[in-house]
Amino acid sequence: MSGPLFDRWSALKAELPATARLLAVSKGHPAEAIRELAESGQRHFGESRVQEALPKQDQLADLSLSWHFIGRLQSNKVRSVVRAFPVIHSVDSLPLAQRVSRIAGEEEQRPEVLLQVKLRPDTNKGGFLRDELLSAWPELAALPSMTVVGLMTMAPMGCEADDRQALFQECRELADQLELGECSMGMSGDWREAAAAGSTWLRLGSVLFGPRPSASPPAG
């Protein structure tokens, strides 16, 4: 294999610690790019919009891929997400977790779920506060038809590197306290800090695929 996408993928894979896996964030990119990466050996892909992901899944049904939902999970989208994604990275409240559990049971599915936590003030993001998660944990862990496997977090915009590192370390320690193996943290701009803190899923999009294709060519 050769080409810019393969070269970026190979370089990233070579840098990852043994404890971290690359989740290729393919939202905004065509099925052909996903197929190219899959032929290189990439198996895990992240999407954030069901309506965008489903046609890609159909086009790539001949491949053995694992699809992760990484977008904000709205309650009215839970059924379609549960049907299409075996891994969900963004369950951010107890009521939402209860809904996922109920609908997964109805659909005879058992998704792996990561609970989104908010460890810094951030008006743009949801998530469990630390004490809120610890209080709700017994109920969350007992929910049927889903398996809580880890935590997910994102650093606020403008967060400095040292605070990002501390935030990711706090998330890793909280996951360890709850005896959860997975931590989904780190994106294209901060994945090295997340990997050093113990992330097991690095959600990499632009650093891997490059800029998203424009919806239409520019005028002129």
C-alpha positions as CSV (number, residue, x, y, z in Angstrom):
1,M,0.0,0.0,0.0
2,S,1.1,3.6,-0.6
3,G,-0.4,7.1,-0.8
4,P,-0.8,10.0,1.6
5,L,-3.6,8.4,3.7
6,F,-1.6,5.2,4.1
7,D,1.5,7.2,5.0
8,R,-0.3,9.2,7.7
9,W,-1.9,6.1,9.1
10,S,1.4,4.3,9.2
11,A,3.2,7.2,10.9
12,L,0.5,7.5,13.5
13,K,0.4,3.8,14.2
14,A,4.2,3.8,14.7
15,E,3.9,6.6,17.3
16,L,1.1,5.0,19.4
17,P,2.0,3.4,22.7
18,A,1.0,-0.3,23.0
19,T,-1.9,0.6,25.3
20,A,-3.6,2.9,22.8
21,R,-5.7,2.1,19.7
22,L,-6.5,4.4,16.8
23,L,-10.1,5.2,16.2
24,A,-10.3,6.6,12.7
25,V,-12.9,9.5,12.8
26,S,-14.3,9.1,9.4
27,K,-17.2,11.6,9.7
28,G,-17.2,13.9,6.7
29,H,-15.1,11.5,4.6
30,P,-16.3,9.2,1.9
31,A,-16.6,5.4,2.0
32,E,-13.7,5.1,-0.4
33,A,-11.3,6.6,2.1
34,I,-12.5,4.2,4.8
35,R,-12.0,1.3,2.4
36,E,-8.5,2.5,1.7
37,L,-7.7,2.5,5.4
38,A,-9.4,-0.8,6.0
39,E,-7.3,-2.4,3.3
40,S,-4.3,-1.1,5.2
41,G,-5.5,-2.8,8.4
42,Q,-7.6,-0.2,10.2
43,R,-10.7,-1.8,11.6
44,H,-12.3,0.8,14.0
45,F,-14.1,3.8,12.6
46,G,-15.9,6.6,14.4
47,E,-19.0,8.5,13.1
48,S,-21.1,11.1,14.8
49,R,-24.2,11.4,12.5
50,V,-26.4,8.4,11.9
51,Q,-27.8,9.6,8.6
52,E,-24.2,10.0,7.3
53,A,-23.0,6.7,8.7
54,L,-25.7,4.3,7.5
55,P,-25.0,4.7,3.7
56,K,-21.2,4.2,4.4
57,Q,-22.0,1.1,6.4
58,D,-24.1,-0.3,3.5
59,Q,-21.3,0.5,1.0
60,L,-18.7,-1.2,3.2
61,A,-20.8,-4.2,4.3
62,D,-18.3,-6.6,2.7
63,L,-15.6,-5.5,5.2
64,S,-15.3,-6.6,8.8
65,L,-15.4,-3.2,10.5
66,S,-16.2,-2.0,14.0
67,W,-18.3,1.2,14.1
68,H,-18.2,3.5,17.0
69,F,-20.7,6.3,17.6
70,I,-18.8,9.4,18.9
71,G,-21.3,12.2,18.5
72,R,-23.6,13.8,21.0
73,L,-26.3,11.2,21.5
74,Q,-29.8,12.7,21.4
75,S,-32.6,10.7,23.0
76,N,-34.6,10.5,19.8
77,K,-31.6,8.9,18.0
78,V,-30.9,6.2,20.5
79,R,-32.8,3.4,18.6
80,S,-31.0,4.1,15.3
81,V,-27.6,4.4,17.1
82,V,-28.2,1.1,19.0
83,R,-29.1,-0.7,15.8
84,A,-26.0,0.6,13.9
85,F,-23.2,1.0,16.4
86,P,-21.8,-1.7,18.7
87,V,-19.8,0.9,20.6
88,I,-21.2,4.2,21.9
89,H,-18.7,6.8,23.3
90,S,-21.0,9.5,24.4
91,V,-23.6,8.5,27.0
92,D,-23.6,11.6,29.2
93,S,-26.4,11.2,31.8
94,L,-28.2,8.5,33.8
95,P,-31.6,9.1,32.0
96,L,-29.8,8.6,28.7
97,A,-28.1,5.5,29.9
98,Q,-31.4,4.1,31.1
99,R,-32.9,4.8,27.7
100,V,-30.0,3.1,25.9
101,S,-30.4,0.1,28.1
102,R,-34.2,-0.2,27.5
103,I,-34.0,0.3,23.8
104,A,-31.0,-2.1,23.5
105,G,-33.1,-4.7,25.2
106,E,-36.0,-4.2,22.8
107,E,-33.6,-4.4,19.8
108,E,-31.8,-7.5,21.3
109,Q,-28.5,-5.6,21.2
110,R,-25.9,-5.2,23.8
111,P,-23.7,-2.2,23.0
112,E,-20.5,-1.4,24.7
113,V,-20.9,2.1,26.3
114,L,-18.4,4.7,27.5
115,L,-19.8,7.3,29.9
116,Q,-18.9,10.9,29.0
117,V,-17.5,12.8,31.9
118,K,-17.0,16.6,32.3
119,L,-14.0,17.3,34.5
120,R,-13.7,21.0,33.7
121,P,-16.3,23.7,33.4
122,D,-17.4,23.8,29.7
123,T,-20.7,25.2,28.5
124,N,-20.3,23.5,25.1
125,K,-20.1,19.9,26.4
126,G,-22.3,17.6,28.4
127,G,-21.2,14.8,30.7
128,F,-21.3,13.4,34.2
129,L,-19.6,15.5,36.9
130,R,-17.2,13.4,39.0
131,D,-19.4,13.2,42.1
132,E,-22.5,12.7,40.0
133,L,-20.9,9.7,38.3
134,L,-19.8,8.2,41.5
135,S,-23.2,8.6,43.0
136,A,-25.0,7.1,40.0
137,W,-22.4,4.3,39.4
138,P,-24.2,1.4,41.2
139,E,-27.3,2.0,39.1
140,L,-25.3,2.5,35.9
141,A,-23.3,-0.6,36.4
142,A,-26.4,-2.7,36.9
143,L,-28.3,-1.6,33.8
144,P,-29.1,-4.6,31.5
145,S,-28.6,-4.9,27.8
146,M,-25.5,-2.8,27.7
147,T,-21.9,-3.0,29.1
148,V,-20.2,0.0,30.5
149,V,-16.6,-0.5,29.5
150,G,-15.0,2.9,30.1
151,L,-15.1,6.7,30.2
152,M,-14.8,9.4,27.6
153,T,-13.8,13.0,28.0
154,M,-12.8,16.0,25.9
155,A,-10.7,19.0,26.9
156,P,-12.4,22.4,26.7
157,M,-11.4,24.7,23.8
158,G,-8.3,26.8,24.7
159,C,-7.1,24.5,27.4
160,E,-3.4,24.6,27.8
161,A,-1.2,21.5,27.3
162,D,-0.4,21.1,31.0
163,D,-4.1,21.2,32.0
164,R,-5.1,18.9,29.2
165,Q,-2.5,16.4,30.5
166,A,-3.9,16.8,34.1
167,L,-7.5,16.4,32.9
168,F,-6.7,13.2,31.0
169,Q,-4.9,11.8,34.0
170,E,-7.9,12.5,36.2
171,C,-10.1,10.7,33.7
172,R,-7.8,7.7,33.7
173,E,-7.7,7.6,37.5
174,L,-11.5,7.9,37.7
175,A,-11.8,5.0,35.2
176,D,-9.4,2.9,37.3
177,Q,-11.3,3.7,40.5
178,L,-14.4,2.3,38.8
179,E,-12.4,-0.7,37.5
180,L,-13.1,0.3,33.9
181,G,-10.5,-0.5,31.3
182,E,-11.3,1.9,28.5
183,C,-10.6,5.6,28.3
184,S,-11.7,7.4,25.1
185,M,-9.7,10.7,25.1
186,G,-7.5,12.6,22.8
187,M,-8.2,14.0,19.4
188,S,-6.0,15.3,16.6
189,G,-4.8,18.3,18.6
190,D,-4.1,16.7,21.9
191,W,-3.7,12.9,21.4
192,R,-0.1,12.8,22.6
193,E,-1.1,14.1,26.0
194,A,-4.0,11.7,26.1
195,A,-1.9,8.7,25.2
196,A,0.7,9.6,27.8
197,A,-2.1,9.7,30.4
198,G,-3.4,6.3,29.6
199,S,-6.0,6.7,26.8
200,T,-7.0,3.5,25.1
201,W,-9.0,5.0,22.3
202,L,-7.5,8.0,20.4
203,R,-10.2,9.6,18.2
204,L,-8.2,10.9,15.2
205,G,-9.8,12.6,12.2
206,S,-8.1,15.5,10.5
207,V,-4.5,14.4,11.5
208,L,-5.3,11.1,9.7
209,F,-7.7,11.9,6.9
210,G,-6.6,15.5,6.2
211,P,-9.2,18.2,5.7
212,R,-12.8,17.1,5.1
213,P,-13.9,17.3,1.4
214,S,-16.0,20.4,0.7
215,A,-19.7,19.7,0.2
216,S,-19.5,21.6,-3.1
217,P,-16.6,23.1,-5.2
218,P,-15.9,26.7,-4.5
219,A,-17.3,29.3,-7.0
220,G,-15.1,30.7,-9.6
